[in-house]
Structures are given as structure tokens and as C-alpha cells.
Amino acid sequence: MKWIVNLTVPTVLAEIEQILTTYPHHPHQQIFSSPDVRQELIAYVLTRIHSVYVAVDRGEAITDKVETLPPSTETRAHLESFIHQGIHEILQKHQDATEHQIPEENDGYLAASHWFG
């Protein structure tokens, strides 16, 4: 019996991870550290690109066939573009969460020495 394996997902996950490291820690990396928001970004990208699948036999070692896809330069450019678009759209959507729930890292004025005058 065969089953379908999506070869695109590992590539998308790796590319998202790499691209997010280029963004500032606050608020980008902080908001996308949430598993729900990360899944939202993954879904955003996967719905905008063509996926590649392979049929494999059950019990067959997938690692022999499945590697991250070496996308063409054009495909990689599209993938990167969709990831950046997704980051910006989702960040905008969660603007309130990033402003009210995630404190800025440079909140030095809130240090304990200033609490008591």
C-alpha cells in the first residue's frame, strides 16, 4: 500500500526558520515563536506555492527519497517573497498582541531600582 508524502513542507519549514533569523528578535521572532502563529505562517506560504508530492510504499524508508527540495532560483525567490509577505501580514494582524502582550526588550526604565524612586 502506498501513501503520499509532501516534499514541499520540509523546504518551507527550513526556509521560514532561516528567514525569521534575519528579523529582529522583538517583535518578529517573539510573535512567531508561538506555535499557533508559526502554523499560520506555514499555512500562508503553503497555500501560495505549488507543492510536490511523492507516493511511497508503506514501510519504505522515506529518508532515501525525501530531501528538502532544491528549488530553482525563481521558485526560491517566490518562496522567500511569500514568507516575507506572510510575516508582515500576520504581524499586522497580530499588532495588538505584539504591542500589549510582548514587552519591548529595552524597557530599562522599568528596572527595580526605579520602582521606589
RAZIWO-V430500 format. One record per helix or strand of 2 or more residues. SS is the DSSP state (h for helix, s for strand). FROM is the first residue (numbers start at 1). TO is the last residue. If there is no record, write none. Layout:
# RAZIWO-V430500
ss=SS from=FROM to=TO
ss=SS from=FROM to=TO
This chain:
# RAZIWO-V430500
ss=s from=2 to=6
ss=h from=8 to=20
ss=h from=25 to=31
ss=h from=35 to=46
ss=s from=53 to=57
ss=h from=62 to=64
ss=h from=73 to=93
ss=h from=95 to=100
ss=h from=108 to=110
ss=h from=112 to=115
